[in-house]
Amino acid sequence: MSKTSALRTNAGADLLSQMTALGQSARTAAQALSVAAPEQKNRALEAMAKELRAARHTILEANAIDVTEAQKKGISAAFLDRLVLNEERIESMASGIEAIIALNDPVGQTITEWERPNGLRISRVRVPLGVIGIIYESRPNVTADAGALCLKSGNAVILRGGSESYNSSQAIHTCLVEGLKDAGLPPDCIQIVPTTDREAVGILLRDMVDFVDVIIPRGGKSLIERVQTEARVPVLAHLEGLCHVYIDKDADLDMAEAITVNSKMRRTGICGAAETLLVNEAVAADYLPKIASGLLEAGCELRGDTGSVSIDARIAPANDGDWTTEYLDAIISIRIVESVDAAIAHISTYGSHHTDTIVTDNPETAEHFLQSVDSAIVLHNASTQFADGGEFGMGAEIGISTGKLHSPGPVGAEQLTTFKYVVRGTGQTRP
């Protein structure tokens, strides 16, 4: 073995040892946290929010380092929007934690209960998942959201933020740890991987099955694909946010424009941003120019099928790849469809089961769309940007799940629990 190979082997062994230590301490912390009183967890959350506000200048200084390094690498505007912190976003993190405090503690809740003819009383009770590994890119606010939600739901967590937000996430994590200490909870309830080495992700996915119960990735398509391919523990994730706005023939034009522009342009880099606009052919000639003007004024690039291009010359021709592209940028694809069923068929073919909305004043058409579209979130006369746990009253979210199992939709505190059966008897034996 060459000297270089030996150094790499030793470095890999050291990283595995380091990650294993994180897993072991997380498992120990999870046992203590699973029986912590709601009041104690809330005290920790209150202290975390206080620490975030007090440390805002330190957090902003750390974020400035990350932003400067990212800009040197030529990052996109959408990426920069996800990375940048300011006082308003730090306050949003703190207030989000306070919203989580106000939620009912899910741990120990009785979901249902019944009594058998033999007198056994059976309850289905919410319990934590255990230890959660969360892998995320660029958004440093996920550090606060994920840590707080895992704490509320009684789970220990190992956080692995992106290298581009390393300094920001470390500064935020320090505040969370101080909150845990203040409430007398183990600091290891919320840990963060202390390296930007990409192999740490591989170890978390492949080599920590004895410690990690579920992996939640939050990031781009390449990250999600890697996690789903390599993980040896269950994964709670969505692959892409190919979200659609459908403008029905019975839609109000002003509402259609407002919802479309907001769905696309409020924040283009989030997974709930609309990527495709579908317009019913019966109103396309009248509606599309006004909607297109609203999008163009907001700075959006338009790409459309032949029908939409023939209606408005400001729309550039789309190609087949546009219908399957999650732009996460100020670009939208546009298609004219003959009916609500054609819109549903397009969403079924090209969508990612994330979030889709219909704009219509026809309640029957709306219900048909809501029942037929197979997505985690479907909306009527509302922006796709409401695909957010905070907007659902969950305080915050770790992400949006598009899987069929466990909990589709926003993943908040309740969705980070599972259940067990508790059976109470009076001496029964089975014949």
C-alpha positions in Angstrom: 0.0 0.0 0.0 1.3 3.4 -1.0 1.8 6.2 1.6 -1.1 8.2 0.0 -3.4 5.2 0.1 -2.5 4.5 3.7 -3.4 8.1 4.6 -6.7 7.9 2.9 -7.5 4.6 4.6 -6.6 6.1 8.0 -8.7 9.2 7.3 -11.7 7.0 6.3 -11.3 5.0 9.5 -11.2 8.1 11.6 -14.3 9.5 10.0 -16.2 6.3 10.5 -15.1 6.3 14.1 -16.3 9.9 14.5 -19.6 9.2 12.8 -20.1 6.0 14.9 -19.6 8.1 18.1 -22.3 10.5 16.9 -24.6 7.6 16.4 -24.0 6.1 19.7 -24.5 9.3 21.6 -27.6 10.1 19.6 -29.1 6.7 20.5 -28.4 7.3 24.2 -29.9 10.8 24.0 -33.0 9.5 22.1 -33.8 7.2 25.0 -33.7 10.1 27.5 -35.6 12.4 25.2 -38.4 9.9 24.4 -39.6 10.2 28.0 -39.0 13.9 28.6 -41.9 15.9 29.8 -43.6 18.3 27.3 -42.8 21.2 29.6 -39.1 20.4 29.6 -38.9 20.2 25.8 -40.8 23.5 25.5 -38.4 25.1 27.9 -35.6 24.0 25.6 -37.4 25.4 22.6 -38.0 28.7 24.3 -34.3 29.0 25.2 -33.4 28.1 21.6 -35.5 30.9 20.2 -34.0 33.3 22.7 -30.4 32.2 21.8 -31.1 32.7 18.0 -32.2 36.2 18.6 -29.3 37.0 20.9 -26.7 35.5 18.5 -28.1 37.0 15.3 -25.0 39.1 14.6 -22.7 36.0 15.1 -25.0 34.0 12.7 -25.0 36.8 10.1 -21.2 36.9 10.3 -21.0 33.2 9.7 -23.5 33.4 6.9 -21.5 36.2 5.2 -18.5 33.9 5.0 -20.6 31.2 3.4 -22.2 33.6 0.9 -18.8 35.0 -0.1 -17.4 31.6 -0.7 -20.5 30.5 -2.7 -20.4 33.6 -4.8 -16.8 32.9 -5.7 -18.0 29.6 -7.1 -20.6 31.3 -9.3 -23.8 30.1 -7.7 -27.2 30.8 -9.3 -29.5 33.5 -8.0 -31.9 30.8 -6.8 -29.2 29.1 -4.8 -28.1 32.4 -3.3 -31.7 33.1 -2.2 -31.8 29.8 -0.3 -28.4 30.4 1.3 -28.6 34.0 2.4 -29.7 34.9 5.9 -30.8 38.3 7.2 -32.4 39.6 10.4 -35.8 38.9 9.1 -35.0 35.3 8.3 -33.4 34.8 11.7 -36.5 36.2 13.4 -38.5 33.8 11.2 -36.5 30.9 12.6 -37.0 32.0 16.2 -40.7 32.7 15.7 -41.1 29.3 13.9 -39.6 27.6 17.0 -42.1 29.5 19.2 -44.9 28.3 16.9 -43.7 24.7 17.5 -43.9 25.3 21.3 -47.6 26.1 20.9 -48.3 22.8 19.2 -49.7 19.9 21.2 -46.9 17.4 22.1 -47.5 14.4 19.9 -45.6 11.9 22.1 -47.9 9.8 24.2 -51.1 10.9 22.4 -53.7 8.1 22.2 -54.7 7.8 18.5 -57.5 5.3 19.2 -58.5 2.8 21.8 -60.9 -0.1 22.2 -61.8 -3.0 24.5 -62.0 -6.6 23.5 -64.7 -9.0 24.7 -62.1 -10.6 27.0 -61.6 -7.3 28.8 -58.3 -6.4 27.3 -58.0 -2.6 26.7 -55.9 -1.8 23.6 -54.6 1.7 22.7 -52.6 2.9 19.7 -50.2 5.5 21.1 -47.8 7.9 19.4 -44.1 7.4 20.0 -40.9 9.0 18.5 -39.2 7.4 15.5 -35.9 7.4 17.5 -32.8 8.8 15.8 -33.3 10.7 12.6 -30.6 11.6 10.1 -31.3 14.8 8.2 -29.2 15.7 5.1 -29.8 19.0 3.5 -28.3 21.5 1.1 -27.9 25.3 1.1 -30.7 26.3 3.4 -29.2 27.0 6.9 -32.6 27.7 8.4 -33.3 23.9 8.1 -30.8 23.5 11.0 -33.2 25.3 13.3 -36.5 23.9 11.9 -35.3 20.3 11.9 -33.7 20.5 15.3 -36.8 22.0 16.9 -39.2 19.6 15.2 -37.2 16.6 16.2 -37.0 17.8 19.8 -40.8 18.4 20.0 -41.5 14.9 18.6 -39.0 13.3 21.0 -36.4 12.3 18.4 -32.7 12.7 18.6 -31.3 14.0 15.3 -28.0 14.0 13.4 -27.9 17.0 11.1 -25.7 17.1 8.0 -25.9 20.5 6.2 -24.4 21.3 2.9 -20.8 22.4 2.7 -21.9 25.7 1.3 -23.8 26.6 4.5 -21.4 25.0 6.9 -20.5 28.1 9.0 -24.1 29.3 9.2 -25.4 25.9 10.3 -22.7 25.6 12.9 -23.6 29.0 14.4 -27.3 28.1 14.5 -26.5 24.6 16.0 -24.7 26.3 18.8 -27.8 28.1 19.8 -29.9 24.9 19.8 -27.4 23.2 22.0 -27.5 26.1 24.5 -31.2 25.7 24.6 -30.9 22.0 25.4 -28.5 22.7 28.2 -30.7 25.4 29.6 -33.6 22.9 30.0 -31.4 20.1 31.4 -31.7 17.9 28.3 -28.7 16.0 26.8 -26.8 18.2 24.3 -26.5 15.2 22.1 -30.2 15.3 21.3 -29.3 17.6 18.4 -25.9 16.9 16.8 -24.4 18.2 13.6 -21.8 16.4 11.5 -18.6 18.5 12.1 -17.1 18.0 8.6 -17.8 18.9 5.0 -16.3 15.6 3.8 -18.9 14.1 1.4 -18.0 10.6 2.7 -19.7 11.5 5.9 -23.0 11.3 4.0 -22.1 7.9 2.7 -21.3 6.6 6.2 -24.6 8.1 7.5 -26.5 6.3 4.8 -24.7 2.9 4.7 -22.9 2.3 8.0 -25.2 3.5 10.8 -28.1 1.2 10.7 -27.5 0.3 14.3 -28.1 4.0 15.3 -30.2 5.8 12.7 -33.9 4.9 12.3 -34.9 7.0 9.3 -33.1 9.4 6.9 -34.8 12.6 5.7 -33.0 14.3 2.7 -33.8 17.9 1.7 -32.1 19.2 -1.3 -31.7 18.9 -5.1 -32.5 15.9 -7.3 -28.9 14.5 -7.2 -28.9 14.5 -3.4 -32.3 12.8 -3.2 -31.3 10.2 -5.8 -28.1 9.4 -3.9 -29.9 9.0 -0.6 -32.6 6.8 -2.1 -30.0 4.6 -3.8 -27.5 4.2 -1.0 -29.6 4.4 2.2 -29.9 1.2 4.2 -32.6 2.6 6.5 -36.0 4.0 5.6 -36.1 7.3 3.7 -38.7 10.0 4.0 -38.3 12.3 1.0 -39.5 13.8 -2.3 -37.5 13.7 -5.4 -38.7 16.9 -7.2 -41.2 19.6 -6.9 -42.8 19.7 -10.3 -45.8 21.8 -9.3 -48.6 22.9 -11.6 -51.2 25.6 -11.8 -54.2 24.8 -13.9 -56.4 27.7 -15.0 -59.9 26.3 -15.7 -62.4 27.7 -18.1 -64.5 28.9 -15.2 -61.6 30.7 -13.5 -61.7 34.4 -12.4 -59.1 36.1 -14.5 -57.7 38.4 -11.9 -57.5 35.5 -9.4 -55.8 33.4 -12.0 -53.1 36.0 -12.7 -52.5 36.6 -9.0 -52.2 33.0 -8.1 -50.0 32.1 -11.1 -47.6 34.9 -10.4 -47.4 34.2 -6.7 -47.1 30.4 -7.3 -44.1 31.0 -9.6 -42.4 34.2 -8.4 -42.9 34.6 -4.7 -39.8 32.5 -4.1 -38.6 30.6 -7.2 -36.1 28.4 -5.4 -38.5 26.5 -3.1 -40.0 23.1 -3.8 -43.5 24.5 -3.8 -42.8 27.0 -6.6 -44.9 26.3 -9.7 -43.0 25.1 -12.7 -45.8 24.6 -15.3 -48.9 26.6 -16.1 -51.8 24.8 -17.7 -54.6 26.9 -19.3 -57.9 25.7 -20.6 -58.3 26.3 -24.3 -61.7 27.9 -23.9 -60.2 30.9 -22.1 -56.6 30.8 -23.3 -56.8 33.5 -25.9 -58.4 35.9 -23.4 -56.6 34.9 -20.3 -53.0 34.0 -21.3 -51.8 37.5 -22.4 -52.8 39.1 -19.1 -51.2 36.2 -17.1 -48.1 36.3 -19.3 -47.8 40.1 -18.7 -48.0 39.5 -14.9 -45.3 36.9 -15.1 -43.0 38.9 -17.4 -43.4 42.0 -15.2 -42.2 39.9 -12.3 -39.1 38.9 -14.3 -40.2 35.4 -15.4 -39.0 33.7 -18.6 -41.9 32.0 -20.5 -41.6 28.8 -22.5 -44.7 27.3 -24.1 -46.3 24.8 -26.5 -47.3 25.8 -30.0 -50.8 26.8 -28.9 -49.5 29.3 -26.3 -46.8 30.7 -28.5 -49.4 31.4 -31.2 -51.5 33.3 -28.7 -48.6 35.4 -27.3 -45.4 36.0 -29.2 -43.6 36.8 -25.9 -43.6 33.1 -25.1 -40.6 31.2 -26.4 -41.1 27.7 -27.8 -40.7 24.9 -25.2 -39.0 21.6 -25.7 -40.0 18.2 -24.3 -37.6 18.6 -21.4 -39.4 21.6 -20.1 -42.3 19.6 -18.9 -40.0 17.5 -16.6 -37.7 20.3 -15.4 -37.8 21.6 -11.9 -36.4 25.0 -12.7 -36.2 26.4 -9.2 -35.6 29.7 -11.1 -37.7 32.4 -12.8 -38.8 30.2 -15.7 -42.2 28.6 -16.3 -43.5 26.3 -19.0 -47.0 26.8 -20.4 -49.3 24.4 -22.1 -52.9 24.8 -23.5 -55.1 21.9 -22.5 -58.6 21.1 -23.8 -60.2 20.2 -20.4 -59.7 19.6 -16.7 -59.2 15.9 -17.5 -56.4 16.9 -19.9 -54.8 18.9 -17.2 -55.1 16.0 -14.8 -53.5 13.7 -17.4 -50.6 16.1 -17.9 -50.0 16.3 -14.2 -50.2 12.5 -13.9 -47.6 12.1 -16.8 -45.1 14.9 -15.9 -45.8 15.8 -12.2 -43.8 14.6 -9.1 -46.8 14.1 -6.8 -45.8 17.2 -4.8 -48.2 20.2 -5.1 -50.8 21.2 -7.7 -53.6 23.8 -7.8 -56.7 24.5 -9.8 -58.2 28.0 -10.3 -61.9 27.8 -10.9 -65.2 29.1 -9.7 -66.9 25.8 -10.5 -67.1 23.7 -7.3 -67.8 20.5 -9.2 -64.7 20.9 -11.4 -62.7 21.8 -8.3 -63.7 18.7 -6.4 -63.0 16.5 -9.5 -59.5 17.9 -9.7 -58.9 17.6 -5.9 -60.0 14.0 -5.9 -58.2 13.0 -9.1 -54.8 14.5 -8.8 -52.5 12.1 -7.0 -50.3 14.6 -5.2 -49.3 15.1 -1.6 -50.9 18.5 -1.6 -53.8 19.7 -3.9 -55.3 23.2 -3.7 -58.3 25.1 -5.0 -58.0 28.8 -5.7 -54.7 29.1 -3.7 -51.0 29.5 -4.5 -48.8 26.4 -4.6 -46.4 28.4 -2.3 -48.7 27.4 0.6 -47.0 24.0 0.4 -45.3 24.6 3.7 -45.6 23.2 7.2 -45.6 26.6 8.8 -48.6 27.6 6.6 -50.3 24.4 7.6 -50.1 25.4 11.2 -47.3 22.9 12.0 -44.9 25.6 13.1 -42.3 24.5 10.6 -41.4 21.5 8.5 -38.5 19.3 7.7 -39.7 18.8 4.1 -42.5 17.6 1.9 -42.9 13.9 1.6 -44.3 12.5 -1.7 -44.1 8.9 -0.7 -47.2 6.7 -0.3 -46.2 5.3 3.1 -46.1 7.0 6.5 -47.0 10.7 6.0 -47.4 12.4 2.6 -47.2 16.2 2.6 -45.5 18.5 5.1 -43.4 16.7 7.6 -43.9 18.3 11.0 -43.7 17.2 14.6 -46.6 14.8 14.4 -45.3 13.2 11.2 -42.0 12.5 13.0 -43.8 10.0 15.2 -44.9 6.4 14.7 -47.1 4.4 17.1 -47.1 1.4 19.3 -49.9 -0.7 20.8 -50.4 -0.6 24.6 -52.5 -3.5 25.9 -53.8 -3.4 29.5 -55.3 -6.5 31.1 -56.5 -7.8 34.4 -54.8 -11.2 34.4 -56.1 -12.6 31.0 -54.4 -15.6 29.5 -55.0 -16.9 26.0 -56.7 -20.3 25.7 
